[in-house]
């Protein structure tokens, strides 16, 4: 059964729905706090994924009324594996629900914290023995300092580089999937790249934006010998580099890509990045057996890039899909010619998230 989001102000209806979901643990994906109180079914104990969304415009009195029931509900679960908290900057006094996760420390595998402000309550997450995936999105920087965990998948959004370095040091060699969505100013770039090189040798998935095509970056990519998925968006400050030098760096990037790489996203939903501008140089010097390539549509409307893609497909013979941002902009003649060699699909259909 497909995941569902349940929202409403009818307690009797909610209780009946929850009762019927008791034996379908994957059905209830999200519970949202709304503007009416609804007392939770006592016999609903097999929810596997729970999402809580708090909206700051709701009365604090209502939240205080709901919390005791919500805490009991969390503690009653037998196998809660995924927990998402969208705090929307709600007061830290509401984070007492985090304490309830202590009862799920043996089953919880994935935690997402979004728009949460600092509270010592979050230290309890460190007790989750089987936690594998952690998403920290737009939360207080202080939150990073109290977490100490061994996980394999980490997503960090909207932080300065120094606290990111701190969290990378904690995750250590166990980290396999890393997604960093933040603005990286020039002086912080070396700090971040050094951290990835020092603490994350076993990365198989790397997503990083606003990064320059520096010698240090090329070295790190070349050293990630287990890398299978790479999504990269380059900072616009590298456009100050002379065109011929940029071509050389793109050529070097193509040549150092590890042979394990199967997926390369050089668009990240943004057109006219550095690699997009030299797609022909990239493809003509790339020898890794890619299965998926994600790029911008405007570049395939360029004949030299189209021919380079055909040459790559004919030479390597592993590429199955090309995901295209704004694929509807691609001309029919070009599309028909390319589809003799590879399947063209919209970007969103083949993008891989950590």
C-alpha positions as CSV (number, residue, x, y, z in Angstrom):
1,X,0.0,0.0,0.0
2,X,1.3,3.5,-0.8
3,X,2.5,5.8,1.9
4,X,-0.1,8.2,3.3
5,X,-0.2,11.5,5.1
6,X,-3.0,11.7,7.6
7,X,-4.2,15.2,8.7
8,X,-7.5,16.1,10.3
9,X,-9.6,17.1,13.2
10,X,-11.9,14.1,13.7
11,X,-10.6,11.9,16.6
12,X,-13.0,9.0,16.0
13,X,-12.0,8.8,12.3
14,X,-8.3,9.0,13.1
15,X,-8.6,6.2,15.7
16,X,-10.4,3.9,13.3
17,X,-7.8,4.6,10.5
18,X,-4.9,3.8,12.9
19,X,-6.5,0.6,14.1
20,X,-6.9,-0.6,10.5
21,X,-3.2,0.2,9.8
22,X,-2.0,-1.8,12.7
23,X,-1.0,-4.8,10.5
24,X,0.3,-2.7,7.6
25,X,3.4,-1.2,9.1
26,X,4.6,0.6,5.9
27,X,1.3,2.4,5.3
28,X,1.5,5.2,7.7
29,X,4.3,7.5,6.7
30,X,3.5,10.8,8.2
31,X,1.6,12.2,11.2
32,X,1.1,16.0,11.2
33,X,0.0,18.0,14.2
34,X,-3.0,20.0,13.2
35,X,-5.4,22.4,14.9
36,X,-7.5,19.9,16.7
37,X,-6.7,17.4,19.4
38,X,-6.9,13.7,18.5
39,X,-6.3,11.0,21.4
40,X,-3.9,8.1,19.3
41,X,-5.1,4.5,19.1
42,X,-3.6,2.3,21.8
43,X,-3.3,-0.8,19.6
44,X,-1.3,0.9,16.8
45,X,2.1,-0.4,17.6
46,X,3.7,-1.4,14.3
47,X,4.4,1.9,12.6
48,X,7.8,1.7,10.9
49,X,8.1,5.4,9.8
50,X,6.9,8.5,11.6
51,X,7.1,12.1,10.4
52,X,6.2,14.9,12.8
53,X,5.7,18.4,11.4
54,X,5.3,21.3,13.8
55,X,4.1,24.7,12.6
56,X,5.0,27.7,14.7
57,X,1.7,29.4,14.1
58,X,-0.2,26.8,16.0
59,X,-1.0,27.6,19.6
60,X,1.6,26.3,22.1
61,X,-1.3,25.3,24.4
62,X,-2.5,22.8,21.8
63,X,1.0,21.3,21.4
64,X,1.2,20.8,25.2
65,X,-2.1,19.0,25.1
66,X,-1.0,16.7,22.3
67,X,2.5,15.9,23.5
68,X,1.6,13.4,26.3
69,X,-0.4,11.3,23.8
70,X,2.3,11.6,21.2
71,X,5.0,10.5,23.6
72,X,3.0,7.5,24.6
73,X,2.4,6.7,21.0
74,X,6.2,6.7,20.2
75,X,7.0,4.6,23.2
76,X,4.4,2.0,22.2
77,X,5.9,1.3,18.8
78,X,7.6,-2.1,18.4
79,X,9.8,-1.4,15.3
80,X,10.1,2.3,14.5
81,X,12.9,2.5,11.9
82,X,12.5,6.0,10.4
83,X,11.9,9.2,12.3
84,X,11.5,12.7,10.7
85,X,11.2,15.8,12.8
86,X,10.4,19.1,11.1
87,X,10.6,21.5,13.9
88,X,9.9,24.8,12.1
89,X,11.7,26.5,14.9
90,X,9.3,25.4,17.6
91,X,10.3,26.0,21.2
92,X,12.8,23.5,22.7
93,X,10.3,22.6,25.4
94,X,8.5,20.6,22.8
95,X,11.5,18.4,22.2
96,X,10.6,16.1,25.1
97,X,9.3,13.8,22.4
98,X,13.0,13.1,21.5
99,X,13.3,11.4,24.9
100,X,10.7,9.0,23.8
101,X,13.0,7.8,21.1
102,X,15.1,6.1,23.8
103,X,12.6,3.3,23.7
104,X,13.4,2.9,19.9
105,X,17.2,2.8,20.2
106,X,17.4,-0.8,19.0
107,X,15.2,-0.4,16.0
108,X,15.7,3.2,14.7
109,X,17.8,3.2,11.5
110,X,17.2,6.7,9.9
111,X,16.7,10.1,11.5
112,X,15.9,13.4,9.8
113,X,16.1,16.7,11.7
114,X,14.9,19.8,9.9
115,X,14.6,23.4,11.2
116,X,15.4,22.2,14.8
117,X,17.0,24.5,17.3
118,X,19.5,23.4,19.9
119,X,18.4,21.1,22.8
120,X,20.4,18.6,24.8
121,X,17.5,16.2,24.2
122,X,19.1,15.3,20.9
123,X,22.0,13.6,22.7
124,X,19.7,10.6,23.1
125,X,20.1,9.9,19.4
126,X,23.6,8.8,20.2
127,X,22.1,5.8,21.9
128,X,20.5,4.4,18.8
129,X,22.7,1.4,18.2
130,X,21.5,0.7,14.6
131,X,21.3,4.2,13.3
132,X,22.7,4.2,9.7
133,X,21.3,7.4,8.1
134,X,21.2,10.9,9.4
135,X,19.9,14.1,7.7
136,X,20.6,17.4,9.4
137,X,18.9,20.2,7.5
138,X,18.8,23.9,8.5
139,X,19.3,23.2,12.2
140,X,21.3,25.0,14.8
141,X,25.0,24.6,14.5
142,X,25.1,23.7,18.2
143,X,23.2,20.6,17.4
144,X,26.2,19.2,15.5
145,X,28.4,19.6,18.5
146,X,26.4,17.2,20.8
147,X,26.0,14.4,18.3
148,X,28.5,11.6,18.3
149,X,27.6,8.6,16.1
150,X,28.8,6.0,13.7
151,X,26.7,6.2,10.5
152,X,27.1,5.2,6.9
153,X,24.9,8.0,5.3
154,X,25.0,11.7,6.1
155,X,23.2,14.7,4.6
156,X,24.1,18.2,5.7
157,X,22.3,21.3,4.5
158,X,23.0,25.0,5.1
159,X,26.0,25.0,7.4
160,X,29.3,26.8,7.4
161,X,32.3,24.6,6.6
162,X,33.9,24.4,10.1
163,X,31.1,22.5,11.8
164,X,30.8,20.3,8.7
165,X,34.5,19.4,9.2
166,X,33.7,18.6,12.8
167,X,30.9,16.2,11.9
168,X,33.0,14.5,9.2
169,X,35.7,13.8,11.7
170,X,33.2,12.1,14.0
171,X,31.7,9.9,11.3
172,X,35.1,8.6,10.2
173,X,35.9,5.7,7.9
174,X,32.4,4.2,8.2
175,X,30.8,7.0,6.1
176,X,29.9,5.7,2.7
177,X,27.3,8.3,1.4
178,X,27.8,12.0,1.9
179,X,25.6,14.9,0.6
180,X,26.6,18.5,1.3
181,X,24.2,21.2,0.3
182,X,25.7,24.5,1.4
183,X,27.3,27.6,0.1
184,X,31.1,27.2,0.2
185,X,33.1,30.4,0.1
186,X,36.5,30.3,-1.5
187,X,38.6,30.3,1.7
188,X,36.6,27.3,3.2
189,X,37.0,25.1,0.2
190,X,40.5,23.8,1.1
191,X,39.3,23.1,4.6
192,X,36.4,21.0,3.5
193,X,38.3,19.0,0.8
194,X,41.1,18.3,3.3
195,X,38.5,16.9,5.7
196,X,36.9,14.6,3.1
197,X,40.4,13.3,2.2
198,X,41.4,12.7,5.8
199,X,38.2,11.3,7.3
200,X,36.1,9.8,4.4
201,X,38.2,7.3,2.4
202,X,35.3,4.9,1.8
203,X,32.8,7.2,0.1
204,X,30.7,5.5,-2.6
205,X,28.2,8.4,-3.0
206,X,29.3,12.1,-3.0
207,X,27.1,15.1,-3.6
208,X,28.8,18.5,-3.4
209,X,27.9,21.9,-4.8
210,X,29.7,25.2,-5.1
211,X,33.1,23.6,-5.3
212,X,36.0,24.8,-7.5
213,X,37.7,22.5,-10.0
214,X,41.0,22.8,-8.0
215,X,44.0,20.5,-8.0
216,X,43.0,19.4,-4.5
217,X,39.5,18.5,-5.6
218,X,40.8,16.5,-8.6
219,X,43.2,14.6,-6.3
220,X,40.4,13.7,-3.8
221,X,38.1,12.4,-6.5
222,X,40.9,10.4,-8.0
223,X,41.7,8.8,-4.5
224,X,38.1,7.8,-3.8
225,X,38.6,4.3,-5.3
226,X,35.2,3.1,-4.2
227,X,33.2,6.0,-5.6
228,X,30.1,4.9,-7.6
229,X,27.9,8.0,-7.5
230,X,29.1,11.5,-8.0
231,X,27.0,14.7,-8.2
232,X,29.0,17.9,-8.5
233,X,28.2,21.5,-9.1
234,X,31.0,24.0,-9.5
235,X,31.2,27.4,-8.1
236,X,31.0,30.4,-10.4
237,X,34.2,31.9,-9.1
238,X,36.2,29.5,-11.3
239,X,34.9,31.3,-14.3
240,X,37.6,33.8,-13.5
241,X,40.1,31.2,-14.6
242,X,41.2,31.5,-18.3
243,X,39.2,29.4,-20.7
244,X,42.2,27.2,-21.8
245,X,43.0,26.5,-18.2
246,X,39.4,25.5,-17.5
247,X,39.6,23.1,-20.5
248,X,42.7,21.5,-19.1
249,X,41.1,21.0,-15.7
250,X,38.0,19.4,-17.2
251,X,40.3,17.1,-19.1
252,X,42.1,16.2,-15.9
253,X,38.8,15.6,-14.1
254,X,37.7,13.2,-16.8
255,X,40.9,11.2,-16.7
256,X,41.0,10.8,-12.9
257,X,37.5,9.6,-12.4
258,X,37.7,6.2,-10.6
259,X,36.9,3.1,-12.6
260,X,34.1,2.2,-10.1
261,X,32.0,5.3,-11.1
262,X,28.6,4.4,-12.6
263,X,26.7,7.6,-12.1
264,X,27.7,11.2,-12.9
265,X,25.5,14.2,-12.3
266,X,27.0,17.5,-13.5
267,X,23.8,19.5,-13.6
268,X,22.3,19.3,-10.1
269,X,19.3,21.1,-11.6
270,X,21.4,24.1,-12.6
271,X,22.4,24.9,-16.1
272,X,25.6,26.3,-17.5
273,X,28.0,24.9,-14.9
274,X,31.7,24.5,-15.7
275,X,31.5,20.8,-16.7
276,X,28.4,21.4,-18.8
277,X,30.3,24.1,-20.8
278,X,32.9,21.6,-21.8
279,X,30.8,18.4,-22.1
280,X,32.7,17.4,-25.3
281,X,36.1,17.6,-23.5
282,X,34.7,15.6,-20.6
283,X,33.2,12.8,-22.6
284,X,36.1,12.5,-25.0
285,X,38.6,11.9,-22.2
286,X,36.3,9.9,-19.9
287,X,37.0,6.1,-19.8
288,X,35.0,5.0,-16.9
289,X,31.9,2.8,-17.5
290,X,29.1,5.2,-16.7
291,X,25.6,3.8,-16.6
292,X,23.8,7.1,-16.0
293,X,24.8,10.6,-17.0
294,X,22.8,13.7,-15.9
295,X,23.3,17.0,-17.8
296,X,21.5,20.1,-19.0
297,X,19.4,20.1,-22.2
298,X,21.0,23.2,-23.7
299,X,24.3,21.4,-24.1
300,X,22.9,18.6,-26.2
301,X,21.4,21.1,-28.6
302,X,25.1,21.9,-29.4
303,X,26.3,19.7,-32.3
304,X,29.8,19.2,-30.9
305,X,28.4,17.9,-27.6
306,X,25.9,15.6,-29.3
307,X,28.7,14.0,-31.3
308,X,30.9,13.7,-28.2
309,X,28.1,11.8,-26.4
310,X,27.6,9.5,-29.4
311,X,31.4,8.8,-29.5
312,X,31.3,8.0,-25.8
313,X,28.4,5.6,-26.1
314,X,30.1,3.9,-29.1
315,X,33.4,3.6,-27.3
316,X,32.4,2.6,-23.8
317,X,29.1,0.9,-24.4
318,X,27.8,1.0,-20.8
319,X,25.7,4.1,-20.7
320,X,22.0,3.2,-20.3
321,X,20.4,6.6,-19.5
322,X,21.1,10.3,-19.9
323,X,19.0,12.3,-17.6
324,X,18.3,15.8,-18.9
325,X,17.3,19.0,-17.1
326,X,14.4,20.6,-19.0
327,X,14.4,17.7,-21.5
328,X,11.4,19.2,-23.3
329,X,13.8,21.8,-24.7
330,X,15.7,19.2,-26.7
331,X,15.0,19.3,-30.4
332,X,13.3,16.2,-32.0
333,X,16.0,15.6,-34.6
334,X,18.7,15.5,-31.9
335,X,16.6,13.4,-29.6
336,X,15.9,10.9,-32.4
337,X,19.6,10.7,-33.3
338,X,20.8,10.2,-29.7
339,X,18.2,7.6,-28.9
340,X,19.9,5.3,-31.3
341,X,22.6,5.0,-28.7
342,X,21.2,5.8,-25.3
343,X,17.8,6.3,-23.6
344,X,17.0,9.9,-22.8
345,X,14.8,10.6,-19.7
346,X,13.9,13.6,-17.6
347,X,16.4,14.4,-14.9
348,X,14.1,13.7,-12.0
349,X,13.4,10.1,-13.2
350,X,17.0,9.0,-12.8
351,X,18.5,11.3,-10.1
352,X,19.9,9.4,-7.1
353,X,19.6,10.8,-3.6
354,X,21.5,9.5,-0.6
